């Protein structure tokens, strides 16, 4: 087949075939990520209970999530390197073991210190899941499916958040702290067994090229080569700027904000958190299809999401009176639902900027962005709440500072990344042209 015909069919030379088997294997990997997100976000519905159980204030409560995200963010580049070197199955298996032990430890912790250690262990295991799933997608599906496969992974992860909001919250108030968290840890055992028995790193005939690993020299080369690509850096800043408003809201501060600052019941607040998750899933499907068909839409979608989020937060926080109206809170939560899908666009900048042997490392660098921003904002909100006597208007204004920083960096890098991407595309087309015999 000629190179032109190959491109017309939408498949590049060397692309994996996709198909039902690819979907089944990828589904196992995504199930691990699904459970990891349940465990990651479980504190979001248990924040007020955790404050009572361990007798801590806002700053100490935020430390749970900050430490978890600190470990997660710090692990991203090492995990990317491990995935590139060891493959998906080994890294996902280790991740499942660690986050399951972390969730079980959190259930049984008798003290604040031990609970912190459990959340750190959970964050370490959680860090190994998403990058592994992204790499699994690139190994099993054609490149043209990349944006949609990535968005679908994010969508299924948000379904895990939905389980936390709807199921774990009810279990927590029905059967108690220890039984709810310990029982949920069994899901980690189930997905670990699935990975060990059925997951494969790649389809037959699509083994990656052998790479010479030379210890520290290999690590330095992988990181330096990925970082030199403007697309990797742009992906990091897109992820940084888009993800954190919803992450902070769902992971910890949404429930206290809605209950304490807006005077809602826990049941109504839980419904609004559910709306964020449902909106995320709906928008993820739309963004995935749009980006897969129109690559030029990546940046407008990302910046549009940032602008909409900033506007809704500004209106909500500046609303006259003590409380915002319900319709505004509903719109805010619906718009926050776009943050997760917008953050996935960051990987759509990093993916074409790097060859297959650097995909894990580049994804790790990109994935650091949103979690560093989330960690910073979680800490800032906790400190500001303690310093201002629980003034949520002042505390949540920290969102605007990080958004401004991120947008500045996106605008600075966008032209350089676009130029480099065009150069790589032209080079790949030239290399795949077939001259008829």
C-alpha positions in Angstrom: 0.0 0.0 0.0 1.3 3.5 -0.8 2.0 6.0 1.9 -0.9 8.1 0.7 -3.3 5.3 0.9 -2.1 4.4 4.4 -2.7 8.0 5.6 -6.1 8.1 3.9 -7.0 5.0 5.9 -6.1 6.9 9.0 -3.4 4.4 10.1 0.3 5.1 10.2 3.0 2.4 9.4 3.7 0.4 12.5 0.4 1.4 14.3 -1.1 -1.3 16.5 -4.4 -2.7 15.1 -6.8 -1.8 18.0 -9.9 -3.9 18.0 -11.8 -5.9 20.6 -8.7 -7.4 22.2 -7.1 -4.0 22.5 -10.3 -2.8 24.2 -10.3 -5.7 26.6 -6.7 -5.3 27.7 -7.0 -1.6 27.9 -10.1 -2.1 30.0 -8.2 -4.0 32.6 -5.6 -1.2 32.9 -8.4 1.4 33.2 -10.1 -0.6 35.9 -6.9 -0.2 38.0 -7.1 3.6 37.4 -10.8 3.5 38.3 -10.1 2.0 41.7 -7.2 4.3 42.3 -9.4 7.3 41.7 -12.0 5.9 44.2 -9.3 5.7 46.8 -7.8 9.1 45.9 -11.0 10.9 46.2 -12.4 9.0 49.2 -11.2 11.8 51.5 -13.3 14.3 49.6 -16.5 12.9 51.0 -14.9 12.1 54.4 -13.1 15.4 55.1 -15.5 16.6 57.9 -15.5 13.1 59.4 -11.6 13.0 59.2 -11.5 16.3 61.0 -13.6 14.9 63.9 -11.9 11.5 63.9 -8.4 12.9 64.2 -9.4 16.2 66.0 -7.6 18.5 63.5 -8.3 21.9 61.9 -8.4 23.1 58.3 -4.6 23.3 57.8 -4.0 19.8 59.2 -6.9 18.4 57.2 -5.5 19.8 54.0 -2.2 18.1 54.8 -3.8 14.8 54.1 -4.5 15.7 50.5 -1.3 17.8 50.1 0.9 15.0 51.2 -0.9 12.5 48.9 -0.6 14.9 45.9 3.0 15.7 46.9 3.9 12.1 46.6 1.8 11.7 43.5 3.5 14.7 41.7 7.0 13.7 42.9 6.5 10.2 41.5 5.4 11.2 38.0 8.8 11.4 36.3 10.2 8.3 38.1 7.0 6.4 37.2 7.3 7.6 33.6 10.8 6.2 33.5 9.8 2.9 35.1 6.9 2.5 32.5 9.3 3.2 29.6 11.8 0.7 31.0 9.8 -2.1 32.7 6.5 -1.9 30.9 2.9 -1.4 32.0 2.1 -4.7 33.7 4.8 -4.5 36.3 4.2 -0.9 37.2 0.4 -1.3 37.4 0.8 -4.3 39.6 3.1 -2.5 42.0 0.7 0.5 42.0 -2.3 -1.7 42.9 -0.4 -3.3 45.8 0.6 0.1 47.2 -2.7 2.0 46.9 -4.6 -1.0 48.3 -2.3 -1.1 51.4 -2.7 2.7 51.7 -6.5 2.5 51.7 -6.5 -0.3 54.2 -4.0 1.5 56.4 -6.2 4.6 56.3 -9.1 2.6 57.5 -7.2 1.2 60.5 -5.1 4.2 61.5 -5.6 5.1 65.1 -3.8 8.5 64.9 -3.3 11.4 62.6 0.4 10.5 61.9 -0.4 7.0 60.9 -3.2 8.2 58.7 -0.8 10.6 57.0 1.6 7.8 56.3 -1.3 5.7 54.8 -2.3 8.5 52.5 1.3 8.9 51.3 1.4 5.2 50.5 -1.9 5.5 48.6 -0.5 8.5 46.7 2.5 6.5 45.7 0.5 3.7 44.3 -2.0 6.0 42.6 0.9 7.8 40.9 1.7 4.6 39.0 -1.7 4.1 37.4 -2.6 6.9 34.9 0.7 7.1 33.0 0.6 3.3 32.7 -2.9 3.5 31.2 -1.8 6.2 28.8 1.1 4.1 27.6 -1.1 1.0 27.3 -3.4 3.0 25.0 -0.5 4.0 22.7 0.7 0.4 22.6 -2.7 -1.1 21.7 -4.5 1.5 19.6 -3.7 3.4 16.5 -2.2 6.9 17.0 -5.3 8.6 15.6 -7.3 7.2 18.5 -4.9 8.8 21.0 -7.0 11.8 22.0 -10.2 9.8 22.4 -8.6 7.0 24.3 -7.0 9.5 26.7 -10.3 11.2 27.3 -12.0 7.9 27.8 -9.5 7.0 30.4 -10.1 10.2 32.2 -13.9 9.7 31.9 -13.7 6.3 33.5 -11.5 7.7 36.2 -14.1 10.3 37.0 -16.6 7.4 37.3 -14.4 6.3 40.2 -15.0 9.8 41.7 -18.7 9.2 41.3 -18.4 6.0 43.2 -16.7 7.9 46.1 -19.4 10.6 46.1 -22.5 8.3 45.8 -21.4 4.9 47.3 -18.5 5.5 49.7 -20.2 8.5 51.3 -23.3 6.4 52.1 -21.2 3.5 53.4 -19.2 5.9 55.6 -22.3 7.2 57.3 -24.0 3.8 57.3 -21.4 1.3 58.5 -18.7 3.6 59.9 -15.2 4.7 59.0 -13.2 1.5 59.5 -15.7 -0.8 57.7 -16.2 1.6 54.8 -12.5 2.2 54.0 -11.4 -1.4 54.8 -14.2 -2.8 52.6 -13.4 -0.6 49.7 -9.8 -1.8 49.8 -11.0 -5.2 48.5 -11.5 -3.6 45.1 -7.8 -3.1 44.9 -7.2 -6.9 45.4 -9.7 -7.6 42.5 -8.0 -5.4 40.0 -4.5 -6.7 41.0 -5.6 -10.2 40.2 -7.0 -9.1 36.8 -3.7 -7.4 35.9 -1.6 -10.4 36.9 -3.7 -12.9 35.0 -4.8 -11.1 31.8 -2.9 -7.8 31.1 -0.3 -7.7 28.3 2.0 -4.8 27.6 1.5 -4.9 23.8 0.0 -7.0 21.0 2.0 -9.7 19.2 4.2 -8.3 16.5 4.3 -4.8 18.1 7.1 -5.2 20.6 8.9 -1.9 21.3 12.4 -1.4 20.0 15.0 -2.5 22.6 16.5 0.4 24.4 19.9 0.5 26.0 19.4 1.3 29.7 22.5 2.7 31.4 21.4 3.8 34.8 21.6 7.4 35.6 22.8 8.3 32.1 19.6 6.8 30.6 17.4 8.7 33.1 19.1 12.0 32.3 18.8 11.5 28.6 15.1 10.6 28.8 14.2 13.6 31.0 16.3 16.1 29.1 15.1 15.0 25.7 11.5 15.1 26.8 11.9 18.5 28.4 13.6 20.0 25.4 10.4 19.5 23.4 8.2 22.7 23.6 5.2 20.4 23.3 6.0 18.6 26.5 6.4 21.9 28.4 3.2 23.3 26.9 1.4 20.1 27.9 2.6 20.5 31.5 1.3 24.1 31.7 -2.0 23.2 30.1 -2.5 20.4 32.6 -1.3 22.8 35.4 -3.8 25.5 34.5 -6.9 23.4 33.7 -7.0 20.6 36.2 -6.6 22.0 39.7 -9.9 24.0 40.3 -12.0 20.9 40.0 -9.4 18.7 41.7 -9.3 20.9 44.8 -13.1 21.1 44.9 -13.6 17.4 44.6 -10.6 16.2 46.6 -11.2 18.2 49.8 -12.6 21.7 49.8 -15.9 21.4 47.8 -17.9 19.8 50.6 -16.8 22.2 53.4 -17.3 25.2 51.0 -20.8 24.1 50.1 -21.8 23.1 53.7 -20.1 25.8 55.8 -19.9 28.8 53.5 -23.1 28.2 51.4 -25.3 26.7 54.1 -26.3 23.6 52.2 -27.0 20.2 53.7 -24.5 17.4 53.1 -27.0 15.6 50.9 -27.4 18.7 48.6 -23.7 19.3 48.6 -23.1 15.7 47.6 -25.4 16.1 44.7 -23.5 19.2 43.5 -20.2 17.2 43.8 -21.9 14.5 41.7 -22.8 17.1 39.1 -19.2 18.0 38.7 -18.4 14.4 38.0 -21.3 13.9 35.6 -20.4 17.1 33.7 -16.8 15.9 33.5 -17.9 12.6 31.9 -20.2 14.3 29.4 -17.6 17.0 28.5 -14.9 14.4 28.2 -16.8 12.6 25.4 -17.2 15.9 23.5 -13.6 17.1 24.0 -12.2 13.7 22.9 -14.2 13.7 19.7 -13.4 17.3 18.9 -9.7 17.0 19.5 -9.4 13.7 17.5 -11.0 15.4 14.5 -9.7 19.0 14.8 -6.2 19.2 16.3 -6.3 23.0 16.1 -9.1 23.0 18.7 -6.8 21.9 21.5 -5.7 25.3 22.7 -9.0 27.2 22.3 -10.7 24.4 24.3 -8.1 24.6 27.1 -8.1 28.4 27.3 -11.9 28.6 27.0 -12.2 26.2 30.0 -9.8 28.3 32.0 -11.6 31.5 31.2 -15.1 30.0 32.0 -13.8 28.6 35.3 -12.3 31.9 36.4 -15.4 33.8 35.5 -17.8 31.5 37.4 -15.6 31.5 40.5 -15.3 35.3 40.4 -19.1 35.7 40.2 -19.7 33.1 42.9 -17.2 34.6 45.3 -18.2 38.2 44.6 -22.0 37.6 44.9 -23.5 40.1 47.3 -24.8 38.6 50.5 -23.7 35.7 52.5 -24.6 33.0 50.0 -24.7 32.5 46.2 -28.0 31.4 44.7 -28.5 27.7 43.9 -28.6 28.3 40.2 -25.2 29.8 40.3 -23.7 27.0 42.3 -25.2 24.5 39.8 -23.6 26.4 36.8 -20.3 26.6 38.7 -20.2 22.9 39.3 -21.2 22.2 35.7 -18.3 24.3 34.5 -15.9 22.7 36.9 -16.8 19.5 35.2 -14.9 20.7 32.1 -11.6 21.0 34.0 -10.7 17.3 33.9 -11.3 16.9 30.1 -9.4 20.1 29.4 -6.4 18.9 31.4 -6.3 15.8 29.2 -5.5 18.1 26.3 -2.1 18.6 27.8 -1.2 15.0 26.9 -2.3 15.8 23.3 0.5 18.3 23.1 3.1 16.1 24.7 2.2 12.9 22.8 3.1 14.0 19.2 6.2 15.8 20.5 7.9 12.6 21.7 8.7 9.2 20.1 7.2 6.0 21.6 10.2 5.2 23.8 9.8 8.6 25.6 6.0 8.5 26.0 6.0 7.5 29.6 8.6 10.1 30.6 6.8 12.9 28.7 3.4 11.9 30.2 5.0 11.9 33.6 6.3 15.5 33.1 2.9 16.6 31.8 0.9 14.9 34.6 3.0 16.7 37.2 1.5 20.1 36.3 -2.1 19.7 37.5 -1.1 17.9 40.7 1.5 20.5 41.6 -1.1 23.2 41.1 -3.7 21.2 43.1 -1.2 20.7 46.0 -0.3 24.3 46.1 -3.9 25.5 46.1 -5.0 22.9 48.7 -2.3 24.3 51.0 -3.1 27.9 50.3 -6.8 27.5 50.9 -6.2 25.7 54.2 -3.7 28.4 55.4 -6.0 31.2 54.3 -9.0 29.7 56.0 -7.2 29.4 59.3 -5.7 32.9 59.0 -9.1 34.6 58.1 -11.4 32.7 60.4 -12.9 30.5 57.6 -13.4 33.3 55.0 -13.9 31.2 51.9 -14.0 34.2 49.6 -10.4 35.1 50.4 -9.3 31.5 50.5 -10.7 30.5 47.2 -9.2 33.6 45.5 -5.9 31.6 45.4 -7.4 29.9 42.3 -6.9 33.1 40.2 -3.2 33.4 41.0 -2.4 30.0 39.7 -4.6 30.4 36.7 -2.8 33.6 35.8 0.6 32.0 36.1 -0.5 29.1 33.9 -2.1 31.1 31.1 1.1 33.3 30.9 3.2 30.2 30.3 0.8 28.7 27.8 0.8 31.9 25.7 4.6 32.0 25.9 5.0 28.4 24.6 2.2 28.0 22.1 3.9 29.2 18.9 7.1 27.4 19.6 5.3 24.1 20.2 3.1 24.5 17.1 6.2 25.2 14.9 8.0 22.2 16.3 4.9 19.9 15.8 4.6 21.0 12.2 8.3 20.2 11.6 7.9 16.7 13.1 4.7 16.1 11.0 6.5 17.0 7.8 9.4 14.8 8.7 7.1 11.8 9.4 5.3 12.3 6.1 8.6 12.3 4.2 9.8 9.2 6.0 6.6 7.2 5.2 6.4 8.1 1.5 6.6 4.8 -0.5 7.9 5.0 -4.1 6.1 2.4 -6.3 8.3 -0.3 -7.8 
